[in-house]
Amino acid sequence: MQGLVIKSTGSWYQVRTEEGVDYDCRIKGKFRIKGIQTTNPVAVGDIVDFELEPNSDKGVIDRLRDRRNYIIRKSINLSKQAQIIAANMDQAFLVVTLASPRTSLGFIDRFLATAEAYDIPAVLVFNKLDLFSEEGLEILAEYQEIYEHIGYPCYSVSALNGANVQLIAELLKDKVTLFSGHSGVGKSSLINALMPGMDLKTGHVSEATDKGQHTTTFAEMHELPFGGYLIDTPGIRELGVFDIGKDELGHYFREIRERMGDCRFNNCRHINEPGCAVLEAVEEGEIAPSRYESYVSIYYGHDTRA
């Protein structure tokens, strides 16, 4: 039988057939020795073949179908390994908050670079609009200008009072969308607003650390009532960029990619080389300083700050 992996709990996977029947499945042992360098050889969003065990309603996954795409992150505890967050998606939404907890520009840039590397269109969703002061709205406008200027769609919402939630629903319709972000940014609250009746558990933000509490433990795919699927993921506190070489990093920053052909040297690192078109653009204000700082930070491997 063939099915779609809609939930992963680490050792067990929930697989849904085309007929809409769900089966709990485990992985056949040989998956572990095929050279897959990730902590999870199968991810939510994967299409798999499986067989039911004799006299059982449990299944064994014995084949992974080719992926259209996937998104991956470095494991925090095992720096040489990585975790596939999800596979076969049409778009990835990063839910961002300016405070309670704060999402840094560096975190946003690492997420966007990862999405570029795996060819997944990315969208930024700024949540908790209901908490913004006048100063906060000015900072929000500055953030959005940075990313809209380089072609990333940005939306402001409030999961609490429903502001612009319908707009997000229209963007999700009939598509497979990954929802990601720090713990505490309101992913579960936003999903509850998009899917009344889901009643996902929501958490609070610690006053002591300004960090969110994990409410989603495992990645899970939810079928949207208006068409499409939404992949909810555990909150990410840190995001390491995985398997991107220094020589290719510039390709995953759109504004750097546009200019690298104009540099004097073909192997320009865009760090301190003479005749670097990227450095000139930074000096002239055409590239946001924060974006360039993120590039340099990832280049030198300092890419695990929250």
HELIX and SHEET records of a PDB file:
HELIX    1   1 GLY A   29  ILE A   33  5                                   5    
HELIX    2   2 LEU A  105  ALA A  117  1                                  13    
HELIX    3   3 LEU A  129  LEU A  131  5                                   3    
HELIX    4   4 GLU A  134  GLU A  148  1                                  15    
HELIX    5   5 VAL A  165  LEU A  172  1                                   8    
HELIX    6   6 LYS A  187  LEU A  194  1                                   8    
HELIX    7   7 LEU A  249  TYR A  252  5                                   4    
HELIX    8   8 ARG A  254  ARG A  257  1                                   4    
HELIX    9   9 MET A  260  ASP A  262  5                                   3    
HELIX   10  10 ALA A  277  GLU A  283  1                                   7    
HELIX   11  11 PRO A  289  TYR A  299  1                                  11    
SHEET    1   A 6 GLN A   2  SER A   8  0                                        
SHEET    2   A 6 TYR A  13  THR A  17 -1                                        
SHEET    3   A 6 ASP A  22  ILE A  27 -1                                        
SHEET    4   A 6 GLY A  59  LEU A  64  1                                        
SHEET    5   A 6 ILE A  47  LEU A  52 -1                                        
SHEET    6   A 6 GLN A   2  SER A   8 -1                                        
SHEET    1   B 2 TYR A  70  LYS A  74  0                                        
SHEET    2   B 2 ALA A  82  ALA A  87 -1                                        
SHEET    1   C 6 CYS A 154  SER A 156  0                                        
SHEET    2   C 6 ALA A 122  PHE A 126  1                                        
SHEET    3   C 6 GLN A  91  VAL A  96  1                                        
SHEET    4   C 6 LYS A 175  SER A 180  1                                        
SHEET    5   C 6 GLY A 228  ASP A 232  1                                        
SHEET    6   C 6 GLU A 220  GLU A 223 -1                                        
END                                                                             
